[in-house]
């Protein structure tokens, strides 16, 4: 075996009856054969087309080899397939399936963009284009669900949540965050859920400096989302659920002034709130001491900060004592401020607690989509990467949405990628059609067939 061809074939002697040779010479093959599903989901939503229209091309037209829409589609599809960086572009540029996803002939079409071209593409976006990209992403997601629900939804819930994005280099606007105890960015992500559906659908993702306050940008994001949701679903009730970092006077004043908007916002405990809940805590401590178990009771009070709240608001509290094996009992009072009228227990358990599932979506973005791969030195380039990753996640959620009747209805995006996208395929092109030859022994063939039919059918 010569040094030149060690990456082209591998010999496995002495394992089986005959020597086994693995050769990397299949020019008509791809390891991402199932990624055609991503193209179908994209066609259904019109996502990359809408995002491409938000970009401006300032290059000299005679020197253009790769259109902006092609570059954007190439990056979104690669991220969805598990290639978050541009480092894999050299290998993937000639992959027939990835060329097909961009709209090129899988065999005879020119190779896709290289890593340097994609890096220049990412670093050439400015603030205005990124704003338009975020708006286009939100418009596509909301329009897709309006079609799915035929414009009928009794209630649409908006969840905003910050998350940490650790940084390990000299990226612009990375700062030390005392809450997370790391140098990081602090992106905020937004999700929509409809009526009693359990899923939260990503609708926006905004990168922020690492030292940003939790509420920075929240009012602008909420204003744009509320306006779009009201236009897409006339007459619907809008409910906003927020983490404690958003409980600022400005955000609460904004929510109070929005007509037909319900809100429930986590509120950090302070000395005044602890005094208001002390009598309930005494009862819970006695009950927990007698039962030896975790105990809690719900209640409410009227509360206003001395200088920053113009009036008293309704605050729901959960007075709780937590007990665990071999540990001392621990007081755990919780507070939320809301304009809802129902009972404290119903509001806390049925409305506020379900927002905890948003954490699972954020984990998917980090672990399954690598949204934290913000390794560019330029802040706006990293912001662009976050938007591209969000777009890839939207396509994955669109796939999962149509697997509701299968065993993959609640599968993580990493599982969806492994089961449906990572398929060895041979591509054959004739005058009449392009055929992807997939493994006959594929275990999830029935689910794949069901998903393909749903995505290919505009009314499915």
N, C-alpha and C positions, 0 to 999 in steps of 0.2 A: 504494500500500500504506500504510494508515494505521498509526500507532504502536500502536494497540490490538490489531491482529491480526497483528503481526509474528511472534508465537510460534505462530500457528495455521496459517499456510501460507507456503510458500516458492516463489518463482517462479524457474525456470531458463530464461531466454530464450537463444536463439541457439546452443543445444547440439545440439538435434535438429531434425527437419523442422518440428515444431510445438512451441510453448512447453510446458514441463512444469511442472505445479503440484503441490507436495507439501502436502497438507492434514492437519492433526492433528485430525480430526473423527470418527474411527471409534469410536463409543461402545461397540460390541459387539466391539471388537478388543483384542488384548493382544500384547505383544512377548515374553511368557513362556508361550506356549501349551504348551510341553513340560513345564512345572512340575507338571502333573497327575501325572507320574511320581513326584515327591517325595511327593505325597499318598498314592500307592499304596505307596511304601516306608515311609512313616510308619504307614499302616494295618497293614502287615505286621509292623512292629516294636512298634506301640503306644507309640511314643516320646513324642510330645507329650502324649498322654493321661496317661501315667505321670508326666511332668514336671509337668503341670498339677495333678495330685493332690498334689504335694509343696508347692504354694503355699498360703498363707493369705490370704484376702480380708478385710481389715479395713475396707473401704469400706461406706458406708451403702447397704443393699440397694435402696432406692427411687431412688437416684441412679446406679445402675450401668447403663451403656449397653453396655459391652464386657466380657464375662466374662474372667476371668484366663486360662482355657484358650485363648480366642480371641486375646488379646494375645500370649501365648507362641507360639502357632502362627504368628501373623502375623510375628513377629520371626524365628523360625527359618526360615520359608520365604523371607522376604526376604533373609536372609543367604545362604542356599543359592543364591538367584538372582543374587547379586552386589551386594546393597545392604546393606553392613555397618552403615551409620549409620541413624539414624531420620530423617535429613534428607529422604529420598525419600518419606516416608510420605504427604505431601500429594498427590503425584501418584499414588502406588500405591493410595491408599485407595478409589478408584473403579474400579480395574482389575478387570475381570470374572473373570479367572483367579485373582488373589490373593483375591478374595472367595470364589471357589469352594473354594480351598485351606483357608480357615477354616471352611467349612461353610455359607456364606450363598448365597442365590440370586445368580448372577453378574450379573444385569441388574436385577432388582427389589429385591434385598437392600440393606440400609443400607450406607453406606460404612464402611470399616474405620477403625481408630483413627488419630488425627492424631499428629503429632510430639510435641506437648506431653503428650498422654496416654501415649504410649509412654515418654517420658522419666520421667514420674512412676512408671510401672510399673517401670522399671529401677531407679529410686532408692528404691523402697519395700521391697526385699527385705532381710532380715536374715541373720545368720550361720547360724541354725538352718535356715532355709528353703534356703539355698544348700547346706548339708550334705546335706539330704534330696534336693535336685536332683541332686547328684553321685552319691548312692547309687542314685537311680532311673535315671540314665543308665547306670551300670555294670550294674545288674540287667537293663535292656533289651538291652544289647549281649550280655551273657553268655547270656541266655535265647534270644536270636535264634540264636546260634551253637550252642547246645545243641540246638535244634530242627533246625538245618541238618545237624548231624553226628549227630543221633539219640542224643545223650549219649555218643558214643564218640569219644574222643581219647586216644591213647597218651601224648602230651606236650603241655602247654600252656606257652608261654613268655611271661613277663611282662617287658616292657622299660619302664624309667623313664628319662626324659631331661629335663634342664632346658633352657630356652631363654631368650633375652633378648627383652624387649618394650620397646623404646625409648619413652621418654615425653618430651613436649615442652611440658608445661604445669605446672599446680600440682596434679596428682593426689595424693591421699593415699597415703602410704607409698611414694612413688617416691624412690629414693636413688641415689647414684653407686655404680656397681659397677666396682671396679678391674680385674676380669678382662675385662669387655667394654669398659671405658673410656667408659662412657656413663651417663646417668641412665636408669633403666629399672625395670620390674618383672621378676621372675624366675619365670615360671610353670614348672610341671613337668607333663609329659604322660605318660600311660601307655598302652601298647599290648599287645594279646594276639595271639599267633600260634599256630597249631594244627598239630602234627606237622610235616610237611615243606612246608606251604603257604608260598609266598613273601610273602604279604601280612601286614602288621601292622594290626590293627584298633584304632582309638582306643577306649579304655574309660574314661578319666578325664582331666580337665584342671583343674589347681588353680593359681590365681593367688597369687603370693607377693610380699612386699616386695622391692625391688631389692637390699637388703643381706642377704637371707637366705642362709644357708649352703646349699650344694648339697643337703645331706641333710635339710633341714628338712621335716618332714611325711612323709618316706619310709616310716618304720615304720608309721604309721597307714594310709597308702595300701596298702602291701604286705599288711598284716594283713587289711584288708577284701577286697582282691582275691583273696588266697589262700583265704580262707574261702569266698568266693562261687564260685570256680573248683572247689574241692573238692566243694562241694555240687552244682554243676551237672554235674560230670564225676567221679563217684566212682571212685576207684582210679587216676586219671591221675597221671602224674609232672609236677611243676611245676618249671620252670626259670626262674630269675630272672637277668636280665642288666642290669648297671648301669654307668653312667659313673663316672669316677674321683671325682667330687664326692660320691658316696654311700659311699665306702670309709672309713666311720668305725667305730670300735669298737662303737658301739651297733647300727648296721645289721648288721654282720657277726655280732655275738652273736645278734641276732634271727634271722638266716638259719640259723645253726648250730643253733638250738633248734627250728626248724620241721621236723617229720618229713616225710620224702619230698619235700623241696625241694632241688633242685640250684641252685647259684649260681655265677656267674662275674662278677667285679667288677674293673674296671680299677684299677690301683694306680699312683700317681705314683712316679716314680723318686726315690730318695734315695741318700745316700752308702753306706749299708749294702748296698742292693740292687745298686748299681753295682759294689761290690767283689765281690759274689757272682757277677756275670756277667762280670767282667773277663777271665777266662781264655777264655771263649767269644768275647768281643769281639776278643781278639788273633787268634784263629783266623780270624774273619770278616774282619778287616782284611787279613790276609795273602791270603786267598782273593779278596777284592775287588780288591786291588792287582794280582794275577796276571791275573784275568779282565777287569778294567776295567769290571765290571758291579756292580749292587746284589747283595749276598750276605747271607744270614741263616742262622742255625741256631737250633734250639729246645732248651730244657732246662728243668730245674725245680730248686727248692731249698725248704728249710723256712725259714720266716721268721716272726718275731714282733717287734713293737715292744717297746721296753724296758719301758714302764710301762703301756700301755693294752691290749695283747692278752694275754689270760690263758694262751694256749698258741700253739705254732707252727702255722701253716697252710701248706698247699701253695701255692706261688707258681710259676706258669708264666712263663717269659721267652722273648722273641724277641730274640736278639742280632743286630743288623742294621747294615750300613753301606750308606748310600744314595748312589748316584752319579747325577749328571745332567750333560748336556752343558754344558761351559764352567763347571762349578762344582766346588768342592773336595768330596772325599768327606766325608760327615757321619755320625757315630755316631747310631744311632736305636734304643736299647734300649727294649723295651716289657715291661710286667709286668701280670699278672692274677692275682688270688687266687681259688681255686676249691676246691670239695669234690668235683669230678668225678675219676674214677679213670683215664680214658683217657690216651692218649699226649699229650705237650705239643703236638705239631704238630696233631693232630686237634682238640684242644680249642680251640686258638687259631684255626685256619683254618675249621673246620666249625661251631663253636659261637659263638665270640666275634665273628669278623669279620662274619657276616651281620647283626649288630645295626646295622651302618653304614647299612643301608637305612632305619632309623628316621629318619635325617636327611632323607631324601626326603619322608617323611610330614610332618615338621615344616616343611619348606619349603612343602609344600602348604597347611598350616594358615596360614602367614604370607602366602604369595603368592596362593594360590587362594581362601582363606577370610577373609583379613584378621583373623586372631585377635588381632593387635596393635592393633586399633582400640579401645583402652581410653582413651577421651578424656573420660570422666566425671570429675568432681572427687572423687566418693566411691569409696572402695576397693571396697566391697561391690557397688556398681553395676557397676564394672569386672569384678569377679569374676563377676557374673551374665552379663555380655556374653561372657566367656570360655566359660561353660557353654553358653550359647545357640549360640555358634559351634561348639563341640564337637558339639552335637546336630545342627546343620546338616551338619557333616562326616560324622557317622555315617550320615545319610541318603544323602549322596553315595557313601560307601563301599558302602552297601547296593545302590545302583544299579550300581556298578562290579562288584560281586561277581557279578551276574547277566549281565554282559557278557563273561564269561570265554571264551566260544566265538566272540567277535567280534574285530574288529581294535581295539576299544577296551578290551581286557582290562587293559592296563597304562596307560591314558590318565590324565593328570593331571586333577584335579577341574575346573580351569579349562577344559580341553578338553571334558570331559563337559558342562559348563554351556553352552559355545558350541555344541556339536553337538546337544544333546538338550533343553535348557531354553529357549534363546533362539530360539523359533520364533514367527513371526507367526501369529496365529490369530484367526478370527472365531467368536464364540460365538452359537449359536442355541438358544433355549430353547423347548420345546413342552410340552404337557401330559404327554407320555410320557417325554421324555428331554432331556438337554442334549448338544448336538453341538458339538464343536470342529472347525472346518474348518481343516486345516493345509495347507501348500503341497504340491501334487501333485509338484513337482520336488524335494522334499526329498531330498538325496543319501543320508542315513542312514536312510531310511524302513524298510528291512528290520531294521536293528539296533534302531530305535525300537519296531517291532512286536514283535520278540523280547523286548525288555526289558519292555514293557507286559504281555505275556502272563505272563512269569515273576513279575512283581510282583503281578499280579492273582490269580494262582493260589496259594492258601495252601500247597500241597505242591510248588510249583515251585522 
